[in-house]
Amino acid sequence: MKQKTHSGAKKRLRLLPSGKVKRKQTKMRHLNSHMSSKSKRQLGQVVYVDDANMYQTRRTLVF
């Protein structure tokens, strides 16, 4: 059977040339009017997938 990239993963994750995987952080869609500006600003930044989750992430991003 052909291997296919997980369609949810390809919308949310980007594989970098260094081998790291870039992702957005959660908790920024709604219900954030009570949050401080600092926390909202920090949640808006891009982060990388942790080493502990890298195996599962690489399996979803076949291509």
N, CA, C and O atoms as a GROMACS GRO file, in nm:
protein
  252
    1MET      N    1   0.084  -0.118   0.000
    1MET     CA    2   0.000   0.000   0.000
    1MET      C    3   0.089   0.125   0.000
    1MET      O    4   0.194   0.128   0.063
    2LYS      N    5   0.045   0.226  -0.070
    2LYS     CA    6   0.121   0.352  -0.078
    2LYS      C    7   0.119   0.425   0.056
    2LYS      O    8   0.018   0.426   0.126
    3GLN      N    9   0.233   0.485   0.089
    3GLN     CA   10   0.238   0.569   0.208
    3GLN      C   11   0.186   0.707   0.172
    3GLN      O   12   0.216   0.760   0.066
    4LYS      N   13   0.108   0.764   0.262
    4LYS     CA   14   0.053   0.897   0.237
    4LYS      C   15   0.078   0.986   0.358
    4LYS      O   16   0.079   0.939   0.472
    5THR      N   17   0.097   1.114   0.332
    5THR     CA   18   0.113   1.212   0.439
    5THR      C   19  -0.022   1.233   0.506
    5THR      O   20  -0.125   1.240   0.439
    6HIS      N   21  -0.022   1.242   0.637
    6HIS     CA   22  -0.145   1.267   0.713
    6HIS      C   23  -0.198   1.405   0.676
    6HIS      O   24  -0.125   1.504   0.686
    7SER      N   25  -0.323   1.413   0.633
    7SER     CA   26  -0.375   1.540   0.580
    7SER      C   27  -0.386   1.647   0.688
    7SER      O   28  -0.372   1.765   0.658
    8GLY      N   29  -0.411   1.607   0.812
    8GLY     CA   30  -0.414   1.705   0.920
    8GLY      C   31  -0.276   1.757   0.954
    8GLY      O   32  -0.260   1.874   0.989
    9ALA      N   33  -0.176   1.669   0.943
    9ALA     CA   34  -0.040   1.710   0.976
    9ALA      C   35   0.016   1.805   0.870
    9ALA      O   36   0.088   1.899   0.904
   10LYS      N   37  -0.016   1.782   0.744
   10LYS     CA   38   0.040   1.870   0.642
   10LYS      C   39  -0.019   2.009   0.646
   10LYS      O   40   0.040   2.103   0.594
   11LYS      N   41  -0.136   2.024   0.708
   11LYS     CA   42  -0.195   2.157   0.724
   11LYS      C   43  -0.136   2.232   0.843
   11LYS      O   44  -0.137   2.355   0.846
   12ARG      N   45  -0.084   2.158   0.941
   12ARG     CA   46  -0.042   2.219   1.066
   12ARG      C   47   0.109   2.224   1.089
   12ARG      O   48   0.156   2.303   1.170
   13LEU      N   49   0.183   2.141   1.019
   13LEU     CA   50   0.326   2.127   1.046
   13LEU      C   51   0.408   2.154   0.921
   13LEU      O   52   0.363   2.130   0.809
   14ARG      N   53   0.530   2.205   0.941
   14ARG     CA   54   0.622   2.229   0.830
   14ARG      C   55   0.757   2.166   0.865
   14ARG      O   56   0.811   2.192   0.973
   15LEU      N   57   0.809   2.085   0.775
   15LEU     CA   58   0.938   2.022   0.795
   15LEU      C   59   1.047   2.115   0.744
   15LEU      O   60   1.043   2.160   0.630
   16LEU      N   61   1.144   2.145   0.829
   16LEU     CA   62   1.253   2.236   0.794
   16LEU      C   63   1.372   2.159   0.739
   16LEU      O   64   1.385   2.039   0.764
   17PRO      N   65   1.459   2.225   0.664
   17PRO     CA   66   1.578   2.157   0.610
   17PRO      C   67   1.667   2.096   0.718
   17PRO      O   68   1.738   1.998   0.692
   18SER      N   69   1.665   2.154   0.838
   18SER     CA   70   1.748   2.102   0.947
   18SER      C   71   1.692   1.973   1.006
   18SER      O   72   1.760   1.906   1.084
   19GLY      N   73   1.569   1.937   0.969
   19GLY     CA   74   1.506   1.817   1.023
   19GLY      C   75   1.407   1.846   1.135
   19GLY      O   76   1.335   1.757   1.179
   20LYS      N   77   1.404   1.971   1.180
   20LYS     CA   78   1.307   2.008   1.284
   20LYS      C   79   1.170   2.026   1.220
   20LYS      O   80   1.158   2.043   1.099
   21VAL      N   81   1.067   2.022   1.303
   21VAL     CA   82   0.931   2.042   1.256
   21VAL      C   83   0.875   2.164   1.326
   21VAL      O   84   0.877   2.174   1.448
   22LYS      N   85   0.825   2.257   1.245
   22LYS     CA   86   0.772   2.384   1.295
   22LYS      C   87   0.622   2.370   1.315
   22LYS      O   88   0.554   2.307   1.234
   23ARG      N   89   0.569   2.428   1.423
   23ARG     CA   90   0.425   2.423   1.449
   23ARG      C   91   0.380   2.550   1.519
   23ARG      O   92   0.462   2.623   1.575
   24LYS      N   93   0.250   2.576   1.515
   24LYS     CA   94   0.192   2.688   1.588
   24LYS      C   95   0.149   2.639   1.726
   24LYS      O   96   0.132   2.519   1.748
   25GLN      N   97   0.132   2.732   1.819
   25GLN     CA   98   0.087   2.697   1.953
   25GLN      C   99  -0.065   2.702   1.960
   25GLN      O  100  -0.130   2.766   1.878
   26THR      N  101  -0.120   2.635   2.060
   26THR     CA  102  -0.265   2.629   2.078
   26THR      C  103  -0.312   2.743   2.168
   26THR      O  104  -0.233   2.825   2.214
   27LYS      N  105  -0.440   2.747   2.193
   27LYS     CA  106  -0.506   2.841   2.286
   27LYS      C  107  -0.511   2.985   2.236
   27LYS      O  108  -0.512   3.078   2.316
   28MET      N  109  -0.513   3.005   2.104
   28MET     CA  110  -0.519   3.141   2.052
   28MET      C  111  -0.641   3.165   1.962
   28MET      O  112  -0.645   3.267   1.892
   29ARG      N  113  -0.737   3.075   1.961
   29ARG     CA  114  -0.851   3.090   1.871
   29ARG      C  115  -0.962   3.177   1.929
   29ARG      O  116  -1.014   3.266   1.862
   30HIS      N  117  -0.998   3.152   2.054
   30HIS     CA  118  -1.108   3.228   2.115
   30HIS      C  119  -1.091   3.223   2.265
   30HIS      O  120  -1.004   3.152   2.317
   31LEU      N  121  -1.176   3.298   2.336
   31LEU     CA  122  -1.174   3.306   2.483
   31LEU      C  123  -1.038   3.352   2.536
   31LEU      O  124  -0.989   3.299   2.636
   32ASN      N  125  -0.978   3.450   2.469
   32ASN     CA  126  -0.850   3.498   2.518
   32ASN      C  127  -0.853   3.646   2.555
   32ASN      O  128  -0.748   3.710   2.562
   33SER      N  129  -0.971   3.700   2.578
   33SER     CA  130  -0.978   3.840   2.620
   33SER      C  131  -0.930   3.857   2.764
   33SER      O  132  -0.886   3.966   2.801
   34HIS      N  133  -0.937   3.752   2.844
   34HIS     CA  134  -0.890   3.760   2.983
   34HIS      C  135  -0.740   3.742   2.996
   34HIS      O  136  -0.684   3.764   3.103
   35MET      N  137  -0.675   3.702   2.888
   35MET     CA  138  -0.532   3.675   2.892
   35MET      C  139  -0.452   3.805   2.883
   35MET      O  140  -0.498   3.903   2.824
   36SER      N  141  -0.335   3.804   2.941
   36SER     CA  142  -0.250   3.922   2.934
   36SER      C  143  -0.190   3.936   2.795
   36SER      O  144  -0.182   3.839   2.720
   37SER      N  145  -0.150   4.056   2.763
   37SER     CA  146  -0.088   4.081   2.632
   37SER      C  147   0.039   4.000   2.616
   37SER      O  148   0.070   3.952   2.507
   38LYS      N  149   0.111   3.985   2.724
   38LYS     CA  150   0.237   3.909   2.719
   38LYS      C  151   0.212   3.763   2.681
   38LYS      O  152   0.281   3.709   2.595
   39SER      N  153   0.114   3.701   2.745
   39SER     CA  154   0.088   3.560   2.715
   39SER      C  155   0.035   3.542   2.574
   39SER      O  156   0.070   3.444   2.507
   40LYS      N  157  -0.049   3.634   2.527
   40LYS     CA  158  -0.098   3.625   2.390
   40LYS      C  159   0.014   3.644   2.289
   40LYS      O  160   0.018   3.576   2.186
   41ARG      N  161   0.104   3.735   2.318
   41ARG     CA  162   0.218   3.759   2.229
   41ARG      C  163   0.308   3.637   2.223
   41ARG      O  164   0.357   3.600   2.116
   42GLN      N  165   0.331   3.573   2.337
   42GLN     CA  166   0.417   3.455   2.339
   42GLN      C  167   0.351   3.335   2.271
   42GLN      O  168   0.419   3.254   2.209
   43LEU      N  169   0.219   3.325   2.284
   43LEU     CA  170   0.150   3.214   2.218
   43LEU      C  171   0.144   3.231   2.067
   43LEU      O  172   0.123   3.134   1.994
   44GLY      N  173   0.162   3.352   2.019
   44GLY     CA  174   0.160   3.376   1.876
   44GLY      C  175   0.287   3.336   1.805
   44GLY      O  176   0.292   3.334   1.682
   45GLN      N  177   0.390   3.305   1.881
   45GLN     CA  178   0.518   3.269   1.821
   45GLN      C  179   0.517   3.125   1.773
   45GLN      O  180   0.442   3.041   1.824
   46VAL      N  181   0.601   3.098   1.675
   46VAL     CA  182   0.616   2.962   1.622
   46VAL      C  183   0.712   2.885   1.711
   46VAL      O  184   0.812   2.940   1.756
   47VAL      N  185   0.682   2.757   1.735
   47VAL     CA  186   0.770   2.672   1.815
   47VAL      C  187   0.801   2.546   1.736
   47VAL      O  188   0.746   2.524   1.628
   48TYR      N  189   0.889   2.464   1.790
   48TYR     CA  190   0.929   2.341   1.724
   48TYR      C  191   0.875   2.222   1.801
   48TYR      O  192   0.857   2.228   1.923
   49VAL      N  193   0.850   2.114   1.730
   49VAL     CA  194   0.802   1.991   1.794
   49VAL      C  195   0.912   1.937   1.885
   49VAL      O  196   1.030   1.935   1.848
   50ASP      N  197   0.873   1.893   2.003
   50ASP     CA  198   0.967   1.843   2.101
   50ASP      C  199   1.027   1.709   2.056
   50ASP      O  200   0.965   1.636   1.980
   51ASP      N  201   1.147   1.680   2.104
   51ASP     CA  202   1.214   1.555   2.066
   51ASP      C  203   1.133   1.432   2.106
   51ASP      O  204   1.138   1.330   2.038
   52ALA      N  205   1.058   1.441   2.216
   52ALA     CA  206   0.980   1.327   2.263
   52ALA      C  207   0.868   1.292   2.165
   52ALA      O  208   0.827   1.176   2.158
   53ASN      N  209   0.820   1.389   2.089
   53ASN     CA  210   0.710   1.366   1.994
   53ASN      C  211   0.758   1.356   1.850
   53ASN      O  212   0.677   1.347   1.758
   54MET      N  213   0.888   1.359   1.831
   54MET     CA  214   0.941   1.365   1.695
   54MET      C  215   0.914   1.238   1.615
   54MET      O  216   0.888   1.247   1.495
   55TYR      N  217   0.920   1.122   1.677
   55TYR     CA  218   0.900   0.996   1.605
   55TYR      C  219   0.760   0.991   1.545
   55TYR      O  220   0.744   0.960   1.426
   56GLN      N  221   0.658   1.021   1.625
   56GLN     CA  222   0.521   1.018   1.575
   56GLN      C  223   0.499   1.124   1.468
   56GLN      O  224   0.429   1.100   1.370
   57THR      N  225   0.559   1.240   1.487
   57THR     CA  226   0.542   1.350   1.391
   57THR      C  227   0.605   1.316   1.257
   57THR      O  228   0.545   1.341   1.153
   58ARG      N  229   0.724   1.259   1.258
   58ARG     CA  230   0.792   1.224   1.133
   58ARG      C  231   0.716   1.115   1.057
   58ARG      O  232   0.720   1.110   0.934
   59ARG      N  233   0.646   1.027   1.131
   59ARG     CA  234   0.568   0.922   1.064
   59ARG      C  235   0.448   0.980   0.990
   59ARG      O  236   0.408   0.927   0.886
   60THR      N  237   0.391   1.088   1.041
   60THR     CA  238   0.276   1.148   0.974
   60THR      C  239   0.320   1.230   0.853
   60THR      O  240   0.244   1.245   0.757
   61LEU      N  241   0.443   1.284   0.857
   61LEU     CA  242   0.495   1.365   0.746
   61LEU      C  243   0.585   1.279   0.659
   61LEU      O  244   0.708   1.294   0.662
   62VAL      N  245   0.527   1.192   0.582
   62VAL     CA  246   0.605   1.100   0.500
   62VAL      C  247   0.675   1.175   0.388
   62VAL      O  248   0.792   1.150   0.360
   63PHE      N  249   0.605   1.265   0.324
   63PHE     CA  250   0.662   1.337   0.208
   63PHE      C  251   0.678   1.483   0.237
   63PHE      O  252   0.724   1.558   0.151
   0.00000   0.00000   0.00000
